[in-house]
């Protein structure tokens, strides 16, 4: 069913509606955590490479395939783009994936480029061999729910005094477990934004349904804070869009967001895409 055939569905605004959305999210996360603990079957995108190799399945599953509409890529792929942007930090670059283990992706960077890296995922599904390989690459997998303060503490412990230079968020089906609440989602984005260091790059993915917020937000950043180099593009996928921004030198401590009146107005209008319903 396409978006034109669906009635517009408002986003939760009142306290009760928001609590219900959060409670439903927590239940889905618990169910998904249990499923991943008992079923080692992984999605193609669960531990995907950073770059697309010629003729490989990565053409659809790599991070490069997801974000190719946002950034100028050459033959050396997404890692080449990142390494050129952060060449001055070579050997000290810190990378964090939100919503996946990132083990395979980090191996696509040039030897010696990264200082350390990590991926946040609900369940650590690695075997002993994969863990040993990650240790050799100074890579950490943080198991936990990104909405949990316990997971926040694990991330802070891993990060220490460092700041994140590259943050990638690509959850795909994991978005279905997030609350359908723009305020909570904006809060999560803010939480991870403050971990970025100067010049840090953020690559993110959002369901089309949230484009009613994301598109005017990116337009606002482009208009009022052009140094963020913010971009928004539809991903080559039926359910998702992608965003990019840079935390420039002198950027505000907190990421500027849409004003509350706009969020309230858009929430009341709702969205006709219905991602959370389509996925069920």
N, C-alpha and C positions, 0 to 999 in steps of 0.2 A: 504494500500500500504506500503510495507516495504522499509527500507532505500536504499536497493540495486536497487530499481526500480525508484528512484527519481534522477534527475540531481542535481549536486552540486550547491547550491545557495550561492553566495558570501554575506558577511556581509557588511553593509554600511561603506564606508571609507571616501568619500569626504564630504565636508561641506554640500552640497545640499542634498545628500543621507541621512546624519545623521539628518539634520533638518526635512526632510520628515518623517523619522522613529519616531522622537520625536513628531512631530505634530500628526501623526496617533495614537501614544500612548496616547497623551492627549485627543484626541477625544474618544478613547475607554474607557478611565477612566471616562470621563464625562458621557458617555452612561451607563456604568456599575453602576456609582454612582446613577444616576437617576432611573435605574432599581431596585436597592436595596432599594431605598427610597420608591418606590411605590409597591414593591413586597417583602413581608416579608419571602418568601420561602427561606430557607437556605439549603446549601449543607451539606451532612453528616459530612464533615471535617471542616465546618465553625467554630463551637465551640465544638471541639472534646476533649475527655479526654486525659490525658498524658499517662496513662497505659492501657494495654489490660486486660480486665477481662475475666475469663474463660467462654466461650460459648456466649459472647456478640458480638454485632455488632462492638465493638471497635477493633475486630481482624483485620479489614481493615482500620478503620478510625483513630485510636489513633496515637499519636506522636510516641509511642513505635513501632507500626507497620511500620511506615515510616522509622525510623532510626535504626531498629534492626540489620541491617547488619554492622553497623559502630562500635557498642560498645558492650562490654560484659554485657549481661543482666542476672539477676537472678530472683528469684520468685517475688521480690519486684519491678520489672519493671524498667522503665526509671527513675522514681523519686528516686528509691533506688540507682541507679547508680550515679545520680546527688548528692544525699545527702551524699553518701560516699565520693565522690570527694571533696565536699565543707563542710565537717563536721566541720572544724575549723571555718567556718563562720556562723554556725547555729544561726538563729535569726537575721542575718544581710544580708541574701541573697536577691539579687534583680534580678528579671526575666523579660525579655521583649520578647514578640512574635511580629514579623514583618509579617503582612499579615493575622491577625486573632484576635479575641477578647480575647482568652486565658482564659476566665472566668472559664469554666469547668475544664480545665487542671490544673489550679493552686490549685484547691481543692484536687488534688491527693497527694500533698505534705504533709508531717507530720505536725501536728499543731505546730506552733511556729518556723518552719524552715525558712520561708520567712519573710523578712522585708516589702517588697512591691513588686507588680508586675503590669504589664500593657500589653495590646495588642493593636496593631495598625491595624485598619480595615477601609475600606472606609466609612461605615455607621454603626452607633451604633443601632443595632436592638433589644436591650434588652427591656424588659418590666420593670415596677416599681419593681416587686418582685426580678427580676434578678439584678437590680441595687442595691437594698438594701442588697442582699446577697454579692455582690462584695464589697460594702462599709465595710461590716463586716469582709471581708478577706483582707482589704486594697488593693483592686485590682481596677485598672483604665482602662477604655476602651478609647483609643484615636482615634477619628474619623478623617480620612483624607487620602489624597493621599501621599504615601511615597516619591514621587518625588517632593512634594511641600515644599517650605521653611516654609510655615505656619505650616505644620505638624512637620517639624524639630523643630520649636520653641516650639510646644506643648510637644514634647518629652523631650527637654532640660529643660523645666519648671517642668515637672513631675520628671525628674531624679535629678535635683538640684545638690548637691555636691556629690551624690552617683555615683558609677560606676555599670555597669551591670555585674552580675556574670554568668548568663545563658541567651543566646540569641538564639531564635529559629526562623527560617524563613522557612515557608512552605506555599506557596501561591497557589499551584495547578493551578486552572483555572485563578487565578489572574495574572499568568505569561503572559497570552495572552495579557494583557493590557500593559505590559512593552515594551519599545522600543527594537527592534531587533538590538541592538547596544552594542557590548561587552565593549566599553569604558564607556558608561553610567552605565551599570550594574556593572562594576568594581568600578566605582565611588561610587555607592550606597553601595557596600560591604565595601569599605574603610570608608565611612561615619559612618556606624554602628560599624565597628571594633573599631574605636577610643573610642567608648562608653564603651568597655569592660575593666574591671579592671584586675589586675594581677590574673592569675589563672582562668580567665573567660573562659567559654565554649561556643563555637558557633556550632550550628547544623543547616545546611542549605540544601535547596533543589533547584535543577536547572534542566531545561529541557535538555533532551539528546542532543539536538542540540548544546548546549553550551559546551558539553564535549570536543570538539576539542580545547577549551581554558582551561577548568577546569582541565582536566587530566594532561596536561604538567605543569600547574601552581602548582597543588598539588605535582607532581613529583619534581618540583624545590624546594618547601618548604621542602619536605622530605630529599632532598639531601643537601641543603644549610642551612636550619633552622630546624633541626630535633626536637628541643624542642617544636615546634608547635604541634607535634603529629598529623599532618595533615593526613586525610584519605579521600579517594574517592571511592565510591561504586555505582554500578547500583542499584537503588531502585527496589523493586519487583512491577514494574508498567511500562506500555508501553511507557511512555513519560518522566520519570524523573530519575535523579541521586541524590545522597546525599553526603554531605561533612561534615567533623568534624575537628575542630582545637581548640587548647587551647592557650590563650594568656599567655605565660609563663613569669615568673619574668625576667625582663631585655630584653623583646622582643622589637623590633623596634617600635617607636611611630606610624609609618604608616606600614600597612601590605604590605610586599614585593609582587610585581606583576610581570607578564611577561613583558619583555622589549618591547618597542614600535615596534621594527623591527619584533619580533615574532608575535605580535598581528596583524600587517599589513599583514604579510605573510599568517597567518592562515585566516584572514578576506577575503583575495583575493581567497584563496582556497575554502572557504565556508564550508557548511555542507550539507550532504545528508538527514538528518533526517527530516527537514522541519516542526518543531513543530508549528510555527506560522501559517503555511498553513494548517496543519492537523487539527488544532483545529477549523478552520473556517467552 
